[in-house]
Every structure is written in C-alpha cells, then in structure tokens.
Amino acid sequence: MPSKYPLADVLERMYENQLALEAALMELTLHVEAHGHADVGNNIRGALEIIGENAVHIKQGLARLSKLP
C-alpha cells in the first residue's frame, strides 16, 4: 500500500519550510539592524549563510531522490 506521505514529498515540504524560516529570519535581521543592533544582525547573518549553504545540498538531494524509480 502506498504511503500517504511519500518521503520525497515530506522532504520537499521540509525544504520549503526551511526557505520560509530563512526569509522570516532575514526580515527580523533587517528590523534588528535598523534599530541599531548590527552585532546581532551579523550573528543572524552568519546563521543564515549556513542555512543557505545547506539549502543547496538539500535541493540537490531532493532532485536526485525524485529521479529514483
């Protein structure tokens, strides 16, 4: 019996959530920096850089997974 939530679909949604969280963090970063907290903004940007790097790997993995039979 096929799964109600195929692995590829679940992983794709997790990836989409990651992108949404990244966008939300960027909005917060801009707000924090606009209120004079550049050091906090820099810390968040460091975390966002890691999220962005990982997103590339996740997307490539999803592409490979979707090609499997």
N, C-alpha and C positions, 0 to 999 in steps of 0.2 A: 504494500500500500504506500503510495507516495506521501511524503511528509507534507504537512500543512504549511510548514515554514522551511522551505529548502535552504540549505546552508548558504548558497550564493546570494539568495535574497536577504537573509539575515545579515550577512556581512556587508552587503551593499547599503542596507539601512544604517548599519553602524558607521559606515564611512560617511554617509550623508549627515548623520548626527555629528560626527567629528567636524565636518565642514561648517555646520551651523554653530557649533560651540566656538570654533575658531573665529567666525565672523562676530559673534557676540563678544568674545574677549577683545577683539580689535576695537569694537565700539567703546567698551569700557576703558581700554587703554587710552583712546583719544580723549575721553572725558577726564580721566585721571591726569593726563598730561596737560590738558587745558586748565586744570586747577592747580598747576604748579608742582606736580609730583613727578618730575622727569625720571627720578631714580626708580620709582615704582613702575613707570611706563617702560623703562629699559628692561626691568626684570620680566615683565609680562611679554615683551617683545622677544626675549630670549626663549621663553617657553613656546611662544607662537612659532618661532623658527623651527624648533624641534617637531612641533605638530605638523608644520608644512612639509618637512622632510619625510616624516613618517607617512603622510598622506600620499606622497608619490609612490612609495613602496606598496602601500595598501592598494592603491588603484591598479598598479601593475599586477599584483597578486590576484585581484578580482578579475582582471582581463584574462589572465591565464586560466583561472578557475572556470570562467564562463565558456572557455573553449573545450573543456573536458566533456567527454560523452556522458 
